[in-house]
Amino acid sequence: MPRIITLTLNPAIDKSTTVPGLLAEHKMRCTPPKFEPGGGGINVTRALRKLGGESTAFYLAGGYSGQFFTELLQREGVNAQPLPIAQPTRENLIVVDTATNQQYRFGMDGPQVSEPEWQHALDVLSQQTAVDFLVGSGSLPPGVPTDFYGKLANVAQIIGAKLILDTSGEALRQAVGKGVYLLKPNLRELSALAGVEELELDEIDDAALEIIRRGDSQIIVVSLGAQGALLVSEDVVEHVKALTVKKRSTVGAGDSMVAGMTLALSWGWPLPDVVRYGVACGTAATMNAGTELCRPQDVERLFRKV
């Protein structure tokens, strides 16, 4: 079985609850909260496990909340490798108003991370062996330089792993060209990489191909939300349409998509099937409340229809 590692620099405890109506200046009675470990790479690892795959989640963790975060992962049977930091792991709040079925997501700032702490993460990863896929996913907490994922790409080359990257902004821009295997930008992020304000739908494949031909990435999968995803490589350009389902939550949909694609790549599937499976996983995640991510039975049913 190919070895997969995920890295999460800004994990969070996701606390989710529901209220019968969201009203200002009122005391609202919430249902008992549900606590789940979240963050880009963490969700990828959790989804991989749900799909029958295995990976090891490396993540920064500190304080009482970091200990609770690790405990939550252990309850799920996740292979967890915490990397200690001084400040406490962040917490997020997700509230669903049952009167309107609208979801409100409150994201907190991450902890301040020192240079020795983020450098330690790179040092630990550079000592790993027999790694086939390294997934870097999520935002950078305060204190981590914007070129961190570029440094991670160098680590991936050192250990012979294929880097799959799902991030945004300056962190994404500074990572391309450093040996990335697969990028998963959305349309806005791809436009920024292409150096334009906004790409039209019929311009996406050319813009992605230009990035690939510059050597910035081997594969680009552009997330198009409800319209699915566009696969672009040197040899293949294909639009994979998403199916229409009843959505309950969008939390973790992109991470589920990355998990599905990573797992399918580890199985050696052709690229079009890799992206179809990823789209099925991302769509399946939207069918569940909170941060439950995708269910295997939903994924298989959707994958047969994509």
Secondary structure as the mmCIF struct_conf table of DSSP 4:
data_model
#
loop_
_struct_conf.conf_type_id
_struct_conf.id
_struct_conf.beg_label_comp_id
_struct_conf.beg_label_asym_id
_struct_conf.beg_label_seq_id
_struct_conf.end_label_comp_id
_struct_conf.end_label_asym_id
_struct_conf.end_label_seq_id
STRN STRN1 ILE A 4 THR A 8
BEND BEND1 LEU A 9 ASN A 10
STRN STRN2 ALA A 12 VAL A 19
BEND BEND2 PRO A 20 PRO A 20
TURN_TY1_P TURN_TY1_P1 ALA A 24 GLU A 25
BEND BEND3 HIS A 26 HIS A 26
HELX_LH_PP_P HELX_LH_PP_P1 ARG A 29 PRO A 33
STRN STRN3 LYS A 34 GLY A 38
BEND BEND4 GLY A 39 GLY A 39
HELX_RH_AL_P HELX_RH_AL_P1 GLY A 40 LYS A 50
TURN_TY1_P TURN_TY1_P2 LEU A 51 GLY A 52
STRN STRN4 THR A 56 ALA A 61
HELX_RH_AL_P HELX_RH_AL_P2 GLY A 63 ARG A 75
TURN_TY1_P TURN_TY1_P3 GLU A 76 GLY A 77
STRN STRN5 ASN A 79 PRO A 84
BEND BEND5 ALA A 86 GLN A 87
HELX_LH_PP_P HELX_LH_PP_P2 PRO A 88 THR A 89
STRN STRN6 ARG A 90 ASP A 97
TURN_TY1_P TURN_TY1_P4 THR A 98 ASN A 101
STRN STRN7 GLN A 102 PHE A 106
HELX_LH_PP_P HELX_LH_PP_P3 GLY A 107 GLN A 112
HELX_RH_AL_P HELX_RH_AL_P3 GLU A 115 SER A 126
TURN_TY1_P TURN_TY1_P5 GLN A 127 GLN A 127
BEND BEND6 ALA A 130 ALA A 130
STRN STRN8 PHE A 133 SER A 137
BEND BEND7 GLY A 138 GLY A 138
HELX_LH_PP_P HELX_LH_PP_P4 SER A 139 PRO A 141
TURN_TY1_P TURN_TY1_P6 PRO A 142 GLY A 143
BEND BEND8 VAL A 144 VAL A 144
TURN_TY1_P TURN_TY1_P7 THR A 146 ASP A 147
HELX_RH_AL_P HELX_RH_AL_P4 PHE A 148 ILE A 159
TURN_TY1_P TURN_TY1_P8 GLY A 160 GLY A 160
HELX_LH_PP_P HELX_LH_PP_P5 ALA A 161 ALA A 161
STRN STRN9 LYS A 162 ASP A 166
HELX_RH_AL_P HELX_RH_AL_P5 GLY A 169 ARG A 173
TURN_TY1_P TURN_TY1_P9 GLN A 174 GLY A 177
BEND BEND9 LYS A 178 GLY A 179
STRN STRN10 VAL A 180 LEU A 183
STRN STRN11 ASN A 186 ASN A 186
HELX_RH_AL_P HELX_RH_AL_P6 LEU A 187 ALA A 194
TURN_TY1_P TURN_TY1_P10 GLY A 195 GLY A 195
BEND BEND10 VAL A 196 GLU A 197
HELX_RH_3T_P HELX_RH_3T_P1 LEU A 201 GLU A 203
HELX_RH_AL_P HELX_RH_AL_P7 ILE A 204 ARG A 213
TURN_TY1_P TURN_TY1_P11 ARG A 214 GLY A 215
BEND BEND11 ASP A 216 ASP A 216
STRN STRN12 SER A 217 SER A 223
HELX_RH_3T_P HELX_RH_3T_P2 GLY A 225 GLN A 227
STRN STRN13 ALA A 229 SER A 233
BEND BEND12 GLU A 234 ASP A 235
STRN STRN14 VAL A 237 VAL A 240
HELX_LH_PP_P HELX_LH_PP_P6 LYS A 241 THR A 244
BEND BEND13 ARG A 248 ARG A 248
TURN_TY1_P TURN_TY1_P12 VAL A 251 GLY A 252
HELX_RH_AL_P HELX_RH_AL_P8 ALA A 253 SER A 266
TURN_TY1_P TURN_TY1_P13 TRP A 267 GLY A 268
HELX_RH_AL_P HELX_RH_AL_P9 LEU A 271 ALA A 285
TURN_TY1_P TURN_TY1_P14 THR A 286 MET A 287
BEND BEND14 ASN A 288 ALA A 289
TURN_TY1_P TURN_TY1_P15 GLY A 290 THR A 291
HELX_RH_AL_P HELX_RH_AL_P10 PRO A 296 LYS A 305
#
